[in-house]
Amino acid sequence: MFYRPADGHGLPHNPFNAIVTPRPIGWISTRGADGSENLAPYSFFNAVAYTPPQVMFATTGTKDDRPRGKDSLSNIEETEVFCVNVVGQEQLHEMNATSGSYGREIDEFALAGLERVECETIACSRVSHAPAALECRLNKIVPLLGESNFLVLGEVIGVHLRDDCVVDGRFDVTKFHPVSRLGYKDYAIVKSVFELNRPGQK
């Protein structure tokens, strides 16, 4: 099968999201200039550089009560900071509860029954029991092709690691089993981990 996205795929569901998988989930917490808080998961998310450490996520789609799409984007435009919370198996259902299209007045921390704690370097809350959290300062927002598609790039200026996830000096993903997004309504939980040396690496 071959198709040109501009012409449509002819399938009952769009296969694109199922092709680029698995994708890590950035559980983005933000605070608006008025003090309102938002927490939402984004699967167009990843790390993009080591030095300085940087991450990206993309927001897509429109929202009736925001001029440029999502609450996360509007809050970041106002305050220029955000926090990325890592999602483990334990947070799966809480993360899903925050994925709804809620009005800007809804506090997803409260909606999902999540305990919040203040970040160290930025004015923003983070999920207290997340395996890790990355405090980020906005680098730039890049408009993408298509209506209400924006790429957000941030520099990581503070890192939280849950103590039980640090084992023998390494951040151990087997202690929390990361959740990843697949296509359609599908998710995966990482439980099989192995090491593999690159050519010439010891």
N, C-alpha and C positions, 0 to 999 in steps of 0.2 A: 504494500500500500504506500502511496505517495500522495501528499496533498500540499497545496499552498495555503498557508493560514489566511491569506486575504480572500481566498475563495471558499473557505469552510472545509470541514473534515468529513461531514456526512455521517458521523457517529452520534449515538445518543448523548454522549458526554465528551467534553473537550479532553483529548489525551495529553495535552502539553504538560500539565502539572504532574502527570504520572510518569513522564519521561525523565524529567530532571529530579531524580530522587536518589537517596533520601535527602531531605533538607533540614538543617537544624532549625529550631524554633527560637526566635528572639522574643522573649516576653518583656515588652517595653513598658516601663513605668515612667510617667511624666507628671509634671505639676504645672498648671497654668499660672499666668500672672495674677489671677484672682485667688489662687490657693487651691482651686479644684484639682482633684487627682484623677488620673486615668491609668489603666493597666490593660494591655491588649497584646495578643500573640501575633507574630509575623513570621511566616515561613520563607519569605524572600529575605533571608538574613544570612550573614556570614562574617567571619573575620577577613580582613583584606591586607593587613600589613603587621609586621613585628615591631619595627622601630621607627617612630613611636607606634605602640599598638593601636590599631584602628579597626572599626567595625562598620558595617553598612546594613541598612534594611530599606526595603521599598514599601511604600504605601500605594494602594491602588483603589480606585472606586471613589464614588461621591457619597456625601452625607448631607441630609437636608439642612441640618443646623450648623454646618461649617462651610465657609466659603471655598476651602481648598481640600476638601476630603475628610480625613480622619482627625479625631481629637488629638491623637499622638502628634501629628504633624503640626497642628495649630499650637499646641502647648510648647513644642520645641522651637517653633518660630518666635514665640513670646519670650522664652527663658534661655534658649540656646544650650540646654542640657537635657540629658535623658539617662535612664539606667536600663541595662539589659540584664534580665533575670534568666538564669538557666533553668530549663524545665526537666526534671527527672520523673521517673515513674510515679513517685509519690505525689507529684503535683499535677498529674495528667487531667483529672476531672476538674480541679480548680482552674487550670489553664483554659480548658474548654468552656467553663462557665463565663470566663471573661471575654470570649470571642464573639459575643453577640453584638449586634448593631444597636447600641444603647444611646440615649440622649446624652448630651454633654454634661448634664447635671448628675448623672449616675456615677457613683464611686464603685468601681469594680472590685477594689479591695474589700469593701464592706459587702458587696453583693455575693462574692465568693467565700466570705468568711475567712479572709486571709489576714494574718498578723503582719503589720507593716513596721518598718524601722527606718529611721532617717539615715540617708547616705552621709558619708564623711566629708566629701569634697564638693558636693553639689547640693542645691536645695531641691531635694526630690526624695520620695519614699522608695524603698525596695522591699521585696518579699522576704520576710525574715528567715524562713526555712529553706529558701532556694539553695541548691548545691553551690552556686557561685553567682556573683552579680558584678557587672562592669559599670562603673560610673563614667559617663561619657560627656565630653564637651563637644558641641556641634562644630564640625569643620565646614561643611557646606551642604546645601540642598540643591539637587540637580533635577530639573524637570525632564521627564522621559517622554517618549512618543506616547500618544494616547491621552485620553481625558483623565485628569486627576491621577496621573502616575508620577510619583516623585521618589528619588533616591536620596536617602539621608546618610551622610558620612559623619562619623564622630571619632574623636580621639579618646582612648581609654585613659583616664587620669586617676582612677582608683579601682582596686580589685578586692572583692570579698570572696574568700574560700571557706566553705563550711568545714569546721575542724575535722569532722569524721571522714571527710573526703580527701584529706591529705594523708597519704600512707607512704612511709619511707621516702619522704621528700618529693613525692609526685602527686599530682592531682589525679585521683583514681576514679575513673568513670564507672567502674564496677560497683562502687559504693552507692550510686544513685540511679544508674541505668538511664542514659539520656533518651528523651523522646524525640522522634523525628517525624516530619510530615511527608507523606507519600502523595499519591494522587487521589482525586475524588474525596471520599470520606475516610480514607485509610491513613493510619499512623503505624509507626514501628517503634519498638523499644529495644535499645542496644543491650544485648546480653552476652554476645559472643565477641570476645576481644582477643587479638593476637598481635604479636610483634613481627615486623618484617623489615630487614635491613635493606637499604638501598645498595646498589652496586658500589663496591669500594668502601662501604661503611662497616665499622666494627661495632 
